[in-house]
Amino acid sequence: MARAKWVAAATATAIVAAVLTSAAPAGATEPGNGDPKMVYQEPQVPMTIDGVADPASKIHDFEGRQLFYVAQDRDNDGQVDAVDIFTTRQGFDREVHADLAQDSSADSVAPLGPTQVSAQWENSYWQGRGFTMRPGYHYTNLATLICGLFPFCTWNDRISSVSSDTSWGTCLYQNANFSGLVLFVKPETSVHDMSLLGWDNMVTSIWVPPYFPTKTCVP
């Protein structure tokens, strides 16, 4: 209930910039390979890599490689409590497709109404400034989205909590143009603190899928 109030408040005060568009740009490619900015934070929740449970420090063995994260809600209480990480897109796709097939919210496409939003905040526990996005919308570079009265305040590397109240989840990317590390937050799932996943203040581009993804997080 408290989270619903926070989502409603953020929706009412959403920061909607003119740069927001309703479809991914033509020619958008799969997230990046060889991106110069590959920063790794250690997750604070139980972690698997390609299906194997590993300590958080294991993430550093993969530095320099693109990784794909799935925020998990094992307890089905709407809050993230684990993260599955994949070193290949194939494994990432299999995991997300299986999860969506089991999710009751993915049984059919819900109307794209005002309640269908992904909401992002600058602080943990859905606090501080925030903005919302409906399915089908994206930002290729959050450095173009102003977060305050002055242009030097942008949403690049500023997101600390997320609420994915959508039918098909939310895709977050470490770098601009949907590149770098990739994080998928499942439908009706909230991340009250992105540091739990090793993603605090790391997001530079976002896409909210309007349909069941053939290739996960590829606009």
PyMOL commands that set and color helices and strands:
alter all, ss='L'
color gray80, all
select helices_A, chain A and resi 2-12+56-62+89-102+104-106+124-126+142-144+194-197
alter helices_A, ss='H'
color red, helices_A
select strands_A, chain A and resi 47-49+52-54+68-72+82-86+117-123+127-133+138-139+161-165+170-175+179-185+189-191+205-207
alter strands_A, ss='S'
color yellow, strands_A
deselect
rebuild
show_as cartoon
